[in-house]
Amino acid sequence: MDRMARKADGIRAKLGWQLGILYPEGGRPKGMHLHTYQRLVQRYRKLRNIAILAIADEFSVLQRLRNTATFDQ
């Protein structure tokens, strides 16, 4: 999860976007070829989706642990 988010942030940095997979995508940087931009955005979106799915999966595991845990009250 962390590795995919870091890779996605690396692509965001190349594109001049604000770092963080939860921020919206920016535009194409001036001087960057369209094909390069499209390739980077496609790779970024794949990495972002993998990272978000991993976070969601981790969250569901935590929810299951919380639901099965017994708390002294």
C-alpha positions as CSV (number, residue, x, y, z in Angstrom):
1,M,0.0,0.0,0.0
2,D,2.6,2.5,1.0
3,R,4.9,1.6,-1.8
4,M,2.1,2.2,-4.4
5,A,1.2,5.5,-2.8
6,R,4.9,6.6,-2.9
7,K,5.2,5.6,-6.5
8,A,2.0,7.5,-7.4
9,D,3.4,10.5,-5.5
10,G,6.6,10.3,-7.6
11,I,4.5,10.5,-10.8
12,R,2.6,13.4,-9.3
13,A,5.9,15.2,-8.6
14,K,7.0,14.6,-12.3
15,L,3.7,16.1,-13.4
16,G,4.0,19.1,-11.0
17,W,0.9,18.2,-9.1
18,Q,0.4,18.5,-5.4
19,L,1.6,15.3,-3.6
20,G,-1.0,13.0,-2.2
21,I,-3.3,10.4,-3.9
22,L,-6.4,12.0,-2.4
23,Y,-5.8,15.4,-4.1
24,P,-7.4,16.0,-7.5
25,E,-5.3,15.6,-10.7
26,G,-3.8,18.7,-12.2
27,G,-3.1,19.5,-15.9
28,R,-0.4,18.7,-18.3
29,P,2.8,20.6,-17.5
30,K,4.0,23.1,-20.1
31,G,6.6,21.6,-22.4
32,M,5.6,17.9,-21.7
33,H,4.7,15.9,-24.7
34,L,1.1,14.7,-24.8
35,H,2.1,11.1,-25.2
36,T,4.4,11.3,-22.1
37,Y,1.6,13.0,-20.1
38,Q,-0.9,10.4,-21.1
39,R,1.4,7.5,-20.2
40,L,2.2,9.0,-16.8
41,V,-1.4,9.7,-16.0
42,Q,-2.4,6.2,-16.9
43,R,0.3,4.7,-14.7
44,Y,-0.6,7.1,-11.9
45,R,-4.3,6.1,-12.0
46,K,-3.4,2.4,-11.8
47,L,-1.1,3.0,-8.8
48,R,-3.6,5.2,-7.1
49,N,-6.4,2.7,-7.5
50,I,-4.2,-0.1,-6.1
51,A,-3.2,2.0,-3.1
52,I,-6.9,3.0,-2.4
53,L,-8.0,-0.6,-2.7
54,A,-5.3,-1.7,-0.2
55,I,-6.3,1.1,2.2
56,A,-10.0,-0.1,1.9
57,D,-9.0,-3.7,2.5
58,E,-6.9,-2.8,5.5
59,F,-9.8,-0.7,6.9
60,S,-12.2,-3.7,6.5
61,V,-9.8,-5.9,8.4
62,L,-9.7,-3.4,11.2
63,Q,-13.5,-3.2,11.2
64,R,-13.7,-7.0,11.5
65,L,-11.2,-7.0,14.4
66,R,-13.2,-4.2,16.1
67,N,-16.5,-6.2,15.7
68,T,-15.0,-9.4,17.1
69,A,-13.1,-7.8,20.0
70,T,-14.6,-7.9,23.5
71,F,-14.3,-4.7,25.5
72,D,-14.5,-4.6,29.3
73,Q,-17.1,-2.0,30.3
